[in-house]
Amino acid sequence: MATFSLSSTSPPTVSLYNVSNSGTATSKFSAFQLRSAKLSCLRLSSLHRNPLRVSIGGKKEFMVMKGKRRGSGAMCYAAPLSVNTLQFVSTISSAILLLAKGTAVQKSFLVPLFLLQAPDAVISWIKSEYGFWTAFLALLVRLFFFIPGELELPLTALLLVIVAPHQVLRIRGRQEGAIIALVVAAYMAFQHFSRIGSLQRSFERGSIIATIAIISITVLSCLFLF
């Protein structure tokens, strides 16, 4: 009698534990993606609110982002010179020309040039009480002691600023004042180079300081027009 063996494969069993594990893994992966998206958004917002952002000449640059992108390369930005800085340089050049030797320039022209091109802070100090006391003490010293002609010009410039009317001080920083200062500087340069004889002699050891000072005053007077 033949026996038949019925062997059948058991149906696949579905484990609830595996289903729950896969669901947990999927939820963990979704949470990880959401957390990564939040971090990326926070990084972008922090870069937009970066306090190290610098504005030079109307153009904003992110210094931190530039440094990260370029690696070890250091970037430098040169800010343009301000009018106040040019005025200080012009005043220093006028003082150097006042004390310099080797030039036949009529140095009294430096007094109106100082009135037109001196910085606002210097003019405000001269017209304050400190300037009045300085002028008063300088006049007392001038009455009883001898002062060389080169040192009398600063006192004259001090008194000129003090007694200057408001209408004269208003042309400071305007195109009218810049034109007057340029005419004075150009005339001084003409005096210097015409009376010294030649261009080569103007750059010799005895007159090179005065030549550099006059060139500086003339160039700065041209820059004040722009």
VEXDREN-2710 file (C-alpha; in Angstrom, 1 decimal):
% VEXDREN-2710
k/r/px/py/pz
1/MET/0.0/0.0/0.0
2/ALA/1.5/3.1/-1.1
3/THR/1.8/5.9/1.3
4/PHE/1.6/9.4/0.3
5/SER/3.5/12.0/2.1
6/LEU/2.0/15.4/1.9
7/SER/4.7/17.9/2.5
8/SER/3.7/21.4/2.0
9/THR/5.6/24.5/2.7
10/SER/4.4/26.5/5.6
11/PRO/3.0/29.9/4.8
12/PRO/5.3/32.8/5.5
13/THR/4.8/34.2/8.9
14/VAL/4.7/37.9/9.4
15/SER/6.4/39.1/12.5
16/LEU/4.9/42.2/14.2
17/TYR/8.3/42.8/15.8
18/ASN/9.9/43.2/12.4
19/VAL/7.2/45.6/11.3
20/SER/7.5/47.6/14.4
21/ASN/11.3/47.8/14.0
22/SER/11.0/48.9/10.4
23/GLY/8.5/51.6/11.3
24/THR/10.8/52.8/14.1
25/ALA/13.7/53.0/11.7
26/THR/11.7/54.9/9.2
27/SER/10.5/57.4/11.8
28/LYS/14.1/57.8/13.0
29/PHE/15.3/58.4/9.5
30/SER/12.6/61.0/8.9
31/ALA/13.4/62.7/12.2
32/PHE/17.1/62.8/11.2
33/GLN/16.2/64.4/7.8
34/LEU/14.1/67.0/9.6
35/ARG/16.8/67.8/12.0
36/SER/19.4/68.1/9.2
37/ALA/17.0/70.5/7.4
38/LYS/16.6/72.6/10.5
39/LEU/20.3/72.8/11.1
40/SER/20.9/73.9/7.5
41/CYS/18.3/76.6/7.8
42/LEU/19.9/77.8/11.1
43/ARG/23.3/78.0/9.4
44/LEU/22.0/80.0/6.5
45/SER/20.1/82.4/8.8
46/SER/23.2/82.9/11.0
47/LEU/25.3/83.7/7.9
48/HIS/22.7/86.3/6.9
49/ARG/22.8/87.8/10.4
50/ASN/26.6/87.7/10.6
51/PRO/27.9/90.6/12.7
52/LEU/31.2/90.6/10.9
53/ARG/29.7/91.9/7.8
54/VAL/31.6/95.0/6.6
55/SER/30.3/97.8/4.3
56/ILE/33.0/99.6/2.4
57/GLY/32.2/102.0/-0.4
58/GLY/28.5/101.0/-0.6
59/LYS/29.3/97.3/-1.2
60/LYS/28.7/94.7/1.5
61/GLU/31.0/91.8/1.8
62/PHE/30.8/88.8/4.2
63/MET/34.3/88.4/5.5
64/VAL/33.7/85.0/7.2
65/MET/32.2/83.5/4.1
66/LYS/35.0/84.8/2.0
67/GLY/37.6/83.3/4.3
68/LYS/35.9/79.9/4.4
69/ARG/35.6/79.7/0.6
70/ARG/39.1/80.7/-0.2
71/GLY/40.8/78.8/2.5
72/SER/43.9/80.4/3.9
73/GLY/43.9/83.4/1.6
74/ALA/43.6/86.7/3.4
75/MET/41.6/89.5/1.8
76/CYS/42.3/93.2/2.5
77/TYR/40.1/96.1/1.5
78/ALA/41.4/99.7/1.2
79/ALA/38.9/102.3/2.2
80/PRO/39.0/105.5/0.2
81/LEU/40.6/108.6/1.9
82/SER/38.1/110.9/3.6
83/VAL/38.0/114.7/3.3
84/ASN/39.0/115.0/6.9
85/THR/42.1/113.0/6.3
86/LEU/43.1/115.1/3.2
87/GLN/42.6/118.2/5.2
88/PHE/44.9/117.0/8.0
89/VAL/47.6/116.1/5.4
90/SER/47.2/119.5/3.7
91/THR/47.6/121.3/7.1
92/ILE/50.7/119.2/7.9
93/SER/52.2/120.0/4.5
94/SER/51.6/123.7/5.1
95/ALA/53.3/123.6/8.4
96/ILE/56.3/121.8/6.8
97/LEU/56.5/124.4/4.1
98/LEU/56.3/127.2/6.7
99/LEU/59.4/125.9/8.5
100/ALA/61.3/124.6/5.4
101/LYS/64.2/126.4/3.8
102/GLY/65.4/126.5/0.3
103/THR/62.3/128.2/-1.3
104/ALA/61.5/131.7/-2.3
105/VAL/57.7/131.3/-1.9
106/GLN/55.8/134.1/-0.2
107/LYS/54.7/132.2/2.9
108/SER/52.0/134.6/3.9
109/PHE/49.8/132.8/1.3
110/LEU/49.7/129.8/3.7
111/VAL/47.5/131.8/6.0
112/PRO/44.4/131.9/3.8
113/LEU/45.2/128.4/2.6
114/PHE/45.0/127.2/6.2
115/LEU/41.7/129.0/6.7
116/LEU/40.2/127.2/3.7
117/GLN/41.7/123.7/4.1
118/ALA/42.1/123.2/7.9
119/PRO/40.0/120.4/9.4
120/ASP/36.7/121.3/11.0
121/ALA/37.9/120.1/14.4
122/VAL/40.9/122.5/14.3
123/ILE/38.6/125.4/13.3
124/SER/36.2/124.6/16.1
125/TRP/39.0/124.4/18.6
126/ILE/40.4/127.8/17.5
127/LYS/37.0/129.5/17.7
128/SER/36.3/128.0/21.2
129/GLU/37.5/129.5/24.5
130/TYR/40.8/127.6/24.3
131/GLY/41.6/129.3/21.0
132/PHE/40.8/132.7/22.5
133/TRP/43.1/132.1/25.4
134/THR/45.9/130.8/23.1
135/ALA/45.6/134.0/20.9
136/PHE/45.6/136.2/24.0
137/LEU/48.7/134.7/25.5
138/ALA/50.5/134.7/22.1
139/LEU/49.8/138.4/21.7
140/LEU/51.2/139.1/25.2
141/VAL/54.4/137.2/24.3
142/ARG/54.6/139.1/21.0
143/LEU/54.4/142.4/22.8
144/PHE/57.4/141.8/25.0
145/PHE/59.6/139.4/23.1
146/PHE/60.9/139.1/19.6
147/ILE/59.4/136.4/17.4
148/PRO/60.8/135.5/14.0
149/GLY/58.7/136.1/10.9
150/GLU/58.0/132.4/10.4
151/LEU/56.5/132.0/13.9
152/GLU/54.3/135.1/13.5
153/LEU/52.4/133.4/10.7
154/PRO/50.7/130.8/13.0
155/LEU/49.6/133.7/15.2
156/THR/48.2/135.5/12.2
157/ALA/46.4/132.4/11.0
158/LEU/45.0/132.0/14.6
159/LEU/43.7/135.5/14.6
160/LEU/42.3/135.3/11.1
161/VAL/40.2/132.2/12.0
162/ILE/38.9/133.9/15.1
163/VAL/37.8/137.1/13.4
164/ALA/36.6/135.5/10.2
165/PRO/32.9/136.2/9.5
166/HIS/30.4/133.5/9.1
167/GLN/30.1/134.2/5.3
168/VAL/33.8/133.4/4.8
169/LEU/33.7/130.2/6.8
170/ARG/30.7/129.0/4.8
171/ILE/32.8/128.6/1.7
172/ARG/34.9/126.0/3.4
173/GLY/34.2/122.6/1.9
174/ARG/32.4/124.1/-1.1
175/GLN/33.6/124.3/-4.7
176/GLU/34.2/128.1/-4.3
177/GLY/36.6/127.5/-1.5
178/ALA/38.3/124.7/-3.3
179/ILE/38.8/126.9/-6.4
180/ILE/40.3/129.7/-4.3
181/ALA/42.6/127.3/-2.5
182/LEU/43.7/125.7/-5.9
183/VAL/44.6/129.2/-7.3
184/VAL/46.7/130.0/-4.2
185/ALA/48.5/126.6/-4.3
186/ALA/49.1/126.9/-8.0
187/TYR/50.6/130.4/-7.6
188/MET/52.8/129.2/-4.8
189/ALA/54.0/126.3/-7.0
190/PHE/54.7/128.8/-9.8
191/GLN/56.7/131.0/-7.5
192/HIS/58.7/128.1/-6.2
193/PHE/59.7/126.5/-9.5
194/SER/60.3/129.8/-11.3
195/ARG/62.5/131.3/-8.7
196/ILE/64.5/128.2/-7.9
197/GLY/65.9/128.1/-11.4
198/SER/65.4/124.6/-12.7
199/LEU/63.5/121.5/-12.0
200/GLN/66.6/119.6/-11.1
201/ARG/67.6/122.1/-8.5
202/SER/64.2/121.9/-6.9
203/PHE/64.9/118.3/-5.9
204/GLU/68.4/118.9/-4.5
205/ARG/69.1/118.4/-0.8
206/GLY/68.5/121.9/0.3
207/SER/65.1/122.4/-1.4
208/ILE/63.6/118.9/-1.7
209/ILE/61.5/119.2/1.5
210/ALA/59.9/122.4/0.3
211/THR/59.3/121.0/-3.2
212/ILE/57.5/117.9/-1.8
213/ALA/55.4/120.1/0.5
214/ILE/54.3/122.4/-2.4
215/ILE/53.5/119.4/-4.7
216/SER/51.5/117.8/-1.9
217/ILE/49.5/121.0/-1.3
218/THR/48.8/121.5/-5.0
219/VAL/47.7/117.9/-5.5
220/LEU/45.4/118.0/-2.5
221/SER/43.9/121.2/-3.6
222/CYS/43.1/119.5/-6.9
223/LEU/41.5/116.6/-5.1
224/PHE/39.2/118.9/-3.1
225/LEU/37.5/119.9/-6.3
226/PHE/36.1/116.4/-6.7
END
